[in-house]
């Protein structure tokens, strides 16, 4: 991160007029009292959250306009390895080119910044991100000349919309993606906005309706502490691995029920590490691998314990063979999957692999198999189903389909290895 801090009174050499930079965002705080950039929402100050989210949205240069009294605090906050964009501080910048502008006394989702990242089109001189009621949200794309016309008071842009020439104004309606902070606004709506943005389109049925509600409530509290994603992963591993011994040695009913409960609790808490990672920009390649490996070790522990328990309570060797198929093919699934993730994707994030496998829409029987994968054979549904069937005293209703699904999953994992690797047309930047 390059961080500059003008030490002499204004006017000074202006960071916004030094050449023509890459995508630039101006964060504006002078319209609020000193201290506003340092307000904390879910563990991050407004200034740090704004800079980190701007990086993710593709902004290479971020200029922060703030009261001089806030400069030392902002500098201390941004002395962080996660900040790699060029960040500059000024108390009264004078832009000379078109840029994105955000009033800093609010939080926003990535979609909000994306809406103001693209250049203005045609004769437009202002783009305003508005809410569902067509009210300005405080995020704009504006030309330097128009900003100068307002006396460089970006907070007046919202008032100016009604008088702006229609042909020169773009209004982008993006739904609930911005929430104000400070100046009498409660923190809860801002927290809710950030937390709800953590939901994923790929979330399964159980995750959408049950798990995510619980994990987000936990993450709301954990985000305000020093807990990191890998700490949560360690707790998930401990609780999840405990499911196997409990299921096998705890007794025919209570052992399986408690083991399945640990399996399901681990699945719920597993959402928290990713939520904290995205909420506080704490993700890492190691964390992604730890998360994926932990999920699989937890599942392996439970199915070993569950198959062992039902075999001990049943005559004959039927469940021993079913368990051998279930455990064996589950392990066969992991080997090619890890190979593809390590050599072709360079990431331990299983959801990225799953997304690439959904790129081609299946037909016929393949559509039925894909539907079963998307609803039943998922990391959110399987622990829930295991817990419900164990609680009802019929664990076999889970264990038999699991073995069948493991066979199909192994074939599904091997299939990408049989596909030709696409030729690379360009090197990585």
ZAMARGU-4260 file (C-alpha; in steps of 0.2 Angstrom, whole numbers, plus 5000, padded with zeros to 4 digits):
<rodrens>
0) 5000/5000/5000 | 5006/5017/4996 | 4999/5030/5009 | 5003/5048/5007 | 4998/5061/5020
5) 5000/5080/5015 | 5008/5088/5031 | 5007/5106/5025 | 4991/5117/5024 | 4980/5117/5009
10) 4982/5121/4995 | 4994/5107/4992 | 5000/5096/4978 | 4984/5087/4974 | 4984/5068/4974
15) 4969/5068/4962 | 4978/5079/4949 | 4994/5070/4948 | 4992/5062/4930 | 4978/5051/4925
20) 4977/5036/4937 | 4968/5020/4936 | 4950/5017/4943 | 4949/5030/4957 | 4937/5031/4971
25) 4935/5047/4982 | 4929/5044/4999 | 4922/5059/5007 | 4920/5062/5026 | 4922/5081/5029
30) 4903/5083/5029 | 4902/5074/5045 | 4911/5077/5062 | 4928/5072/5065 | 4930/5053/5070
35) 4917/5047/5058 | 4930/5037/5047 | 4935/5028/5063 | 4917/5022/5068 | 4917/5003/5069
40) 4904/4992/5061 | 4906/4973/5063 | 4924/4974/5068 | 4931/4986/5055 | 4931/5005/5054
45) 4922/5014/5040 | 4938/5019/5032 | 4946/5002/5032 | 4930/4993/5026 | 4928/5006/5012
50) 4946/5004/5006 | 4945/4985/5007 | 4928/4984/4998 | 4935/4996/4985 | 4950/4985/4981
55) 4938/4970/4979 | 4928/4981/4966 | 4943/4984/4956 | 4948/5002/4961 | 4967/5004/4961
60) 4968/5022/4968 | 4958/5028/4983 | 4958/5046/4990 | 4951/5049/5007 | 4945/5067/5011
65) 4944/5068/5029 | 4947/5081/5044 | 4965/5083/5047 | 4962/5077/5065 | 4957/5060/5058
70) 4972/5057/5047 | 4983/5049/5060 | 4969/5037/5065 | 4966/5033/5047 | 4984/5030/5043
75) 4985/5018/5058 | 4970/5008/5052 | 4977/5007/5035 | 4994/5001/5040 | 4988/4983/5036
80) 4994/4970/5024 | 4977/4968/5017 | 4978/4985/5010 | 4987/4985/4993 | 4979/4999/4983
85) 4987/5016/4982 | 4978/5026/4996 | 4980/5045/4998 | 4974/5056/5012 | 4969/5075/5009
90) 4958/5086/5018 | 4952/5096/5002 | 4956/5087/4986 | 4953/5095/4969 | 4949/5082/4956
95) 4953/5085/4938 | 4945/5070/4930 | 4930/5059/4931 | 4929/5048/4946 | 4918/5037/4958
100) 4913/5046/4974 | 4906/5039/4990 | 4900/5048/5005 | 4910/5039/5018 | 4897/5039/5032
105) 4889/5023/5027 | 4892/5005/5022 | 4888/4997/5006 | 4889/4980/4996 | 4900/4976/4982
110) 4886/4978/4970 | 4885/4997/4975 | 4903/5000/4971 | 4902/4991/4954 | 4888/5002/4949
115) 4899/5017/4950 | 4915/5010/4944 | 4911/5010/4925 | 4914/5027/4915 | 4899/5038/4912
120) 4891/5035/4895 | 4887/5047/4881 | 4883/5065/4887 | 4880/5060/4905 | 4890/5070/4918
125) 4883/5062/4934 | 4878/5044/4938 | 4868/5042/4955 | 4865/5026/4964 | 4847/5027/4970
130) 4837/5016/4982 | 4820/5008/4978 | 4811/5025/4982 | 4823/5034/4969 | 4832/5043/4984
135) 4851/5046/4982 | 4861/5033/4992 | 4877/5044/4993 | 4887/5035/4979 | 4890/5044/4963
140) 4900/5044/4947 | 4904/5062/4943 | 4915/5073/4931 | 4927/5085/4940 | 4919/5100/4932
145) 4902/5096/4939 | 4910/5093/4956 | 4919/5109/4956 | 4903/5118/4951 | 4896/5112/4968
150) 4911/5120/4977 | 4918/5102/4980 | 4904/5098/4992 | 4899/5080/4987 | 4885/5079/5000
155) 4876/5092/4990 | 4875/5080/4975 | 4859/5072/4982 | 4851/5089/4983 | 4857/5093/4965
160) 4849/5078/4957 | 4832/5086/4955 | 4839/5101/4945 | 4851/5091/4935 | 4848/5090/4916
165) 4839/5074/4912 | 4850/5070/4897 | 4866/5072/4908 | 4860/5061/4922 | 4861/5042/4924
170) 4851/5035/4939 | 4855/5017/4944 | 4843/5008/4955 | 4852/4994/4964 | 4840/4989/4978
175) 4846/4989/4996 | 4864/4990/4995 | 4869/5006/5005 | 4866/5010/5024 | 4871/5026/5033
180) 4881/5026/5049 | 4883/5039/5062 | 4874/5056/5064 | 4860/5047/5074 | 4858/5032/5062
185) 4858/5016/5072 | 4871/5003/5068 | 4859/4988/5067 | 4853/4992/5049 | 4871/4994/5043
190) 4875/4977/5051 | 4860/4969/5044 | 4865/4975/5026 | 4883/4968/5028 | 4877/4951/5035
195) 4863/4948/5022 | 4876/4951/5008 | 4885/4936/5015 | 4872/4925/5008 | 4876/4915/4993
200) 4866/4911/4977 | 4873/4894/4978 | 4867/4891/4996 | 4856/4875/4997 | 4839/4873/5004
205) 4844/4869/5022 | 4857/4883/5022 | 4845/4896/5015 | 4831/4892/5027 | 4840/4886/5043
210) 4859/4886/5044 | 4862/4903/5037 | 4850/4911/5050 | 4860/4903/5064 | 4877/4906/5057
215) 4874/4924/5053 | 4868/4928/5071 | 4884/4920/5078 | 4895/4929/5065 | 4887/4946/5070
220) 4894/4943/5088 | 4911/4935/5082 | 4914/4950/5070 | 4916/4962/5085 | 4930/4951/5093
225) 4947/4946/5088 | 4942/4928/5083 | 4949/4924/5065 | 4942/4911/5053 | 4955/4898/5056
230) 4950/4899/5075 | 4932/4895/5070 | 4938/4881/5058 | 4947/4873/5073 | 4932/4873/5083
235) 4922/4865/5069 | 4935/4852/5067 | 4934/4848/5086 | 4915/4847/5087 | 4914/4838/5070
240) 4927/4824/5073 | 4919/4821/5090 | 4903/4815/5080 | 4911/4799/5075 | 4917/4792/5093
245) 4900/4798/5100 | 4890/4788/5086 | 4900/4772/5088 | 4903/4771/5107 | 4888/4781/5114
250) 4874/4768/5112 | 4862/4763/5099 | 4851/4778/5100 | 4858/4792/5111 | 4876/4790/5104
255) 4870/4791/5086 | 4858/4806/5090 | 4872/4815/5099 | 4885/4811/5086 | 4873/4817/5072
260) 4870/4833/5082 | 4889/4836/5082 | 4889/4833/5064 | 4875/4845/5061 | 4882/4859/5073
265) 4899/4858/5064 | 4890/4861/5047 | 4881/4876/5054 | 4897/4883/5062 | 4906/4880/5046
270) 4897/4894/5038 | 4904/4906/5051 | 4922/4905/5046 | 4918/4910/5028 | 4906/4924/5034
275) 4920/4931/5045 | 4932/4929/5031 | 4922/4939/5019 | 4915/4951/5032 | 4933/4957/5037
280) 4943/4952/5022 | 4953/4939/5031 | 4952/4925/5018 | 4968/4916/5013 | 4973/4901/5002
285) 4977/4891/5017 | 4961/4895/5025 | 4951/4889/5010 | 4961/4872/5011 | 4958/4870/5029
290) 4940/4873/5027 | 4938/4860/5013 | 4948/4847/5022 | 4939/4850/5039 | 4922/4847/5030
295) 4928/4831/5023 | 4937/4825/5039 | 4921/4829/5049 | 4910/4819/5037 | 4922/4804/5037
300) 4922/4804/5056 | 4903/4803/5057 | 4900/4790/5044 | 4913/4779/5051 | 4905/4780/5068
305) 4888/4778/5061 | 4891/4763/5050 | 4901/4755/5064 | 4886/4758/5076 | 4872/4751/5065
310) 4883/4736/5061 | 4886/4732/5079 | 4867/4733/5082 | 4862/4723/5067 | 4863/4704/5063
315) 4874/4699/5048 | 4886/4709/5038 | 4874/4719/5027 | 4879/4736/5035 | 4897/4732/5035
320) 4896/4730/5016 | 4886/4746/5014 | 4898/4755/5025 | 4913/4749/5015 | 4904/4756/4999
325) 4900/4772/5007 | 4917/4775/5016 | 4927/4768/5001 | 4918/4778/4988 | 4918/4794/4998
330) 4937/4793/5000 | 4938/4789/4981 | 4929/4805/4978 | 4941/4816/4988 | 4957/4810/4978
335) 4952/4817/4961 | 4943/4832/4968 | 4959/4837/4978 | 4970/4834/4962 | 4959/4845/4951
340) 4958/4859/4964 | 4976/4859/4967 | 4983/4857/4949 | 4969/4865/4938 | 4961/4878/4950
345) 4975/4883/4962 | 4962/4885/4976 | 4955/4875/4990 | 4938/4882/4988 | 4927/4868/4984
350) 4913/4880/4979 | 4923/4886/4965 | 4925/4869/4958 | 4906/4865/4960 | 4903/4882/4950
355) 4913/4876/4936 | 4905/4859/4935 | 4888/4868/4934 | 4893/4879/4919 | 4886/4866/4906
360) 4867/4863/4909 | 4864/4844/4909 | 4849/4836/4900 | 4839/4820/4902 | 4845/4808/4916
365) 4860/4820/4919 | 4847/4833/4924 | 4840/4822/4937 | 4857/4818/4944 | 4861/4836/4945
370) 4845/4840/4954 | 4849/4827/4967 | 4866/4834/4969 | 4860/4852/4971 | 4846/4847/4984
375) 4851/4831/4993 | 4870/4827/4991 | 4876/4844/4998 | 4886/4849/5013 | 4871/4858/5021
380) 4858/4844/5018 | 4867/4829/5023 | 4871/4834/5041 | 4853/4840/5043 | 4846/4823/5036
385) 4858/4813/5047 | 4853/4822/5062 | 4834/4820/5059 | 4835/4802/5055 | 4846/4798/5070
390) 4834/4808/5081 | 4819/4798/5074 | 4829/4782/5077 | 4831/4777/5059 | 4849/4781/5054
395) 4849/4768/5040 | 4837/4780/5031 | 4852/4792/5029 | 4866/4779/5028 | 4860/4769/5014
400) 4857/4783/5002 | 4873/4791/5007 | 4882/4775/5001 | 4873/4776/4984 | 4877/4794/4983
405) 4895/4791/4986 | 4896/4780/4971 | 4889/4793/4960 | 4900/4807/4968 | 4915/4797/4964
410) 4911/4796/4946 | 4907/4814/4946 | 4924/4818/4954 | 4933/4807/4941 | 4924/4815/4926
415) 4934/4832/4926 | 4950/4822/4925 | 4944/4814/4909 | 4941/4831/4901 | 4955/4839/4891
420) 4963/4854/4900 | 4958/4870/4890 | 4973/4879/4882 | 4979/4894/4890 | 4977/4910/4879
425) 4985/4922/4891 | 4996/4922/4906 | 4990/4927/4923 | 4992/4945/4928
</rodrens>
